[in-house]
Structure formats: structure tokens, C-alpha cells
Amino acid sequence: MNDALVVSLLSIVPKGLGSKLQGAVGRLGLSRHLIAWYARTYGVDTDEMVGTFDDYASLQDFFVRELKPGMRPICSEPDALVSPSDSKATFFGTVRDDGRLPEGAGLDFDVTELVGGDDRYVGGQFAVLYLSPKDYHRVHHPADGRVVGWNYSPGAFWPVFPAAVERIEDLFARNERLTVFVEGQFGRVAVVLVAAYGVGRMTCSHGDIVTNTDGIARSEDRSDVVARGDELGRFNLGSTVILVTEPGAVEWELSPGQDVQVGQRIGRFTG
């Protein structure tokens, strides 16, 4: 089906309810019979995962599958910012002084609104990392530091494929988001998990928040020491991670459209 048509159809259907229903189906035990089909259709690398298809109770259980030890080595260089997810780097660069992304990014959203009202990222750096259905869907910390808090912003459930991103103004700032703030030697990094159509729930390793349940915005202060590569959260169906750093903190080491994996060096801290 044409992507533009999909966007048009989704504009008239209840996307939040649809995502809840899709998530509920994925949690049913019967959905385990779809795992082999899903893996084959989307090209999942099953050699990396722990166990076999029979070890997963549902399609959602498989979606947040664990990887075998050593599958994602974490870069240990002290100045490295590492990828928090297996994903494609669709856009990256420097936030404009008005808080919006540069025109060449092909995106239009306000970074302050994206992260829940913190304006420290105006003029900072950003990277948009898209997770496809084949990818490993646990999200990990991109830097050493201390989790100082998180916030949950209920919102829409627009799809995040390129045609939708191009057509829906402020899409990433309008969709439901779970943002975790990690403070370290080079300032505060915002790791933004963005929901999409079909993302029934997102969870965080630093609290009992489960998104797309009651629709109530909330936040929590934390003081959790973390190391790069520690688990941060999970997409119970896939979407997008956006990294945002303070001005002058990072130089990206990425190419447009580059595929990256958890723990891979994607930038250099410059503080």
C-alpha cells in the first residue's frame, strides 16, 4: 500500500486505540504462533537471540528478546558516545538557535517541546535513530553517568516511516514519548523514546512506568548511576530513539542512513 495513502487512512482512525489493541494481541499466548513468520518476513537474525522460538510466550515477548552475551560489545573509549539501539541513523546535526531542527534535516519539531520543556538543548546536537521491525528492541544507555529523572508525555501514535515524518508537522513532538535524562562529565543527554502506531507500550528500567495505559503525564526524579550499555528501556513494538545533547557537547561520527548497533561509537564528546 502507498505510504501516503497509509498516512491519510490513519488520519481518520483512532490510532491510540489501534495501538492498544495491537499491543494486546501481541501479548496473547496465541500470538506465539506468529513468531516464526515474523522472523522470516522481517529478516530477524535469530543466531543472535537467546533460546529458540519455543522459549517465547508471545510475539511481544519475542520482540523484546534478549541477545546472547557478547553480541553487542560496548565501546570503552572515554570520549565515546555510543548508540543506544540497533537502528538506522536517519537524521543528525545541530539544533538551531530557535530550538528547531535545521531545514536540511527534513524534519520540523521543537526540541524543547520534544524533551518536555527543558530548553538547555537549544543549539545542541541531535540524532534520530529509527528501529525497524527486524531490530533488537531494547534500548541502552549511550554514556556513563547518572539518571537524574524521566518524564512521560502522552500523545499521538502517528507512524514514523519517512512519508509520515514528511507529512505530519511536529510528528516526533506530537507522538507519545518517554524521555530519560542522563547527566555525566559532558553534560545532560536526553534519550527520547518515541512511540508510533502499533507501539502498544514502552517501559523504563528506572521506574515502573508503562506507557499507553492511562494517558496521564508524569515524571520522576532519580539518582541512578549507570554505565554505557546498561539497559535503559524497551519498545514493546518498534519506533524511534532521539538523542539530544547540550550545545557543543558532541561531534557526530555518523553517515546519513548508516546502520548502527547498541554500543557502537557514534560520536565524540568534546567538552
N, C-alpha and C positions, 0 to 999 in steps of 0.2 A: 504494500500500500504506500502511496506517495506520502512523504513526510509532512508536506504542507497540509494534506488532507487530514492526517492524524491530528495535527495541531488544531485544525478547525473543528474536528469532531470533539476533541477533548475540551474545547472552549464551552461546550453546551452540556457536558455531563458532570455529575458530582465527583470530582477527582479524589476528594478526601475519602468519601465512602468507598469508591472503587479501590483505592489503595488499601483500605482496611479489609475489604473483602478478599482482595488478592493475597494479602498477608495471612488472613485467617485460613484460606485454602492451603497456603504453603506450609502452615503449621499442622495440618491434619495428617494423621498417620498414613492415610491412603495416598498422600502425595509422594510417599517414598517410591512408589512405582514409576514416578516420572524422572527419577534421578538419572538413570542410565541414558534416557532420551535427552535430558537436559545437557548432560556432559558431552554426549556425542554431537548434538546440534550446535553447541556453542564452542566446542573445541577445548574443553577443560583439560588441563594437564593432570591426569589422575595419578601419575607417577609421583607427584609431589605430596599428595594428601596422606594423612594418617588413616589407616584402615581401608576397608572396601565399601562399596555401595551398601552392602547389607548392614554395616555398622551405623548407618544414619537413620534416625527415626522418622524424618520428614524431609521434604525438599528444602525447607528453611534451614534445618539442621545441617544439611549438606552445603548450603550456600555459605554458611559461616564456618566451614570446615577448618580444622587445624592442619598445619603443614608439618611435615617431618622435620625433626631437629636439623639445623644446618642449611635448610633450603633458602633462607634469606640472611646471608651474612651482613652484619651491620658495620658500615664504615666507621673506623675508630679514630680517624684523623681529627685533631682537636678543633679545627676550624670548619668542620663539615656540617652542613645542614642536609639531612637525609630524607629520602622520600618516605612519607607516612603510609603509602599504599601502593599496591600494584595498579598501575593506571597509565593513561596517556596524557602527556603534558600538552594540553590544547592551547593554553594561553599563559603568558607570564610577562612580567615587566615591572614598571614603576607606576604607582598611583599618582594621578595628577594632584595639583595643589588644591583643587576644588573637591577632592575626595572621590572623584570618579575615575574609571579606567581610561587609559589612553585610547583615542579613536581607533587606532590601528588594531586594537585587541579584538574588535568585532563584538564586544560586549558593552553593555551600558548599565552600570549599577553603582550605587553609592557605598563605599567601603564602610563608612561609619554606621550606616543602616544595616549592612550585612552582618557586622560583628555585634550588633546590639547596642550601639550608642557610644562606643569608645572612639574618640577622634584622634587618638595617638598614631593611627596608621595612615593618616592623610600624608601623602608624599612618600609613603613607604613602598615596599615591594610586595608583589602578589604572584601566585602561581595557581592555575586552575588545573586540577588533575581528575580526569574522567575515568571511572571504573566501568568496564564493560561486563556483560554477563559471564564471560569466561573467567574473570579475575577472582583472585583471593579477596575476600571482602571484610577482613579485619583491618582496622586502622591502627597505626603505631605512632609513637612519639618521634618527631623529627629532630629533637635536640635534647641534650641534658638540661635539667633544671628542676623547677618546682611548679606543679599545677596550683595556680592561685585561685582558680574557680572555673565555672562553666555557666553558660546560660542557654535556655531553650526558648526558641521563638516559633510558636505555631504559625502556620502559613499555608500557602497553596501547595499543590502537588503537580505542577507542570512537568512534562518530560524534559530531560536535559540534553537530548541529542541536538546536533548543530542547528537543524532547521527551527526547532523550538526556541533555542537560545537567540537566534537571529530575529525571530518574530515577536517574542514576548519581552516587552520593556521591563528592565529591572528583575529579570526572572530569578536570578540567584538570591536577590534580596527579598523577593516575594515568597519564595518557597520556604517550607518548614526547615528550620536549621537548629543544629546543636553545636555550639561553639565552646571549645576548651582553650583556656589561656595558660601558656607555659612560660614562666619567667626564668631567664638564665643570664649567663655572662654577657650576652649580646642583646639584651632587651626582652620584650614580651612578644612571643609568637602566638598568633591566633590560628587555631586549627578548626576550620569550619566544615562540619559535615552537613551537606545539603541533601534534603530529601527530593524525591522525584515521584512521578506517577508509578505506582506499584511498590514503592518503598513503604511497606507496612509499618515498620518500626526501626528506630535507631537506638542503640544503647551506649552507655558510657562506663568505662572501668572505674570512674571516680565518683560514683554515686548510684542511686537506684532509679535514675530517670529512664523511662521508656517512652519514646515519642509516639505521636499519633494514637494516643489513648483517650485523654480527657481534654486536650486542646488548651490547657492552662499554661501560660507563660510562667517560667520560674528560673531561678538562678541559685547557685550555691557557692559560697566561699570555701576554698580548700587550702591545704598546705601539704601536698603530697610530693615527695621527692621522686623524680623519675629519671631514667636513663634513656637515651635514644634507642629505639627498638622495642621498648616496653609497650604492651598493648594499651591503646587509648580508648577504643570503642569498636562497634560493629554496625555494619549495614545489614539489616535482615533481608533486604533486597538492595540492589546496587544503586549507586548515584555518583556523587562528585565530592571531592575534598578541595577546599580552597585554603591555601596557606597565605597568611598576611603577616608581614614583619614591619617593624618600625623604620622610619627613614634612615637610609644609609647603612642598614644592618647587614644586608646580604647582596652578593653578586651571584646571579643565577648562572649555572653551568648546564644549560638545557638547550635543546634544539626544538623548533616547532614540530609537534606531532610525535615527539620521542616517547617510546615506551619505557617506563621505569618500574622498578620493583622496590618493595619495602627494604629500607636500609641502604639503598644505593645513594651515593653522594649526588646531590642535585644543585648545590650552591655552596658558596664560601662566605662565612661570617667575616665581616670586615671591621668590626668595632675595635 
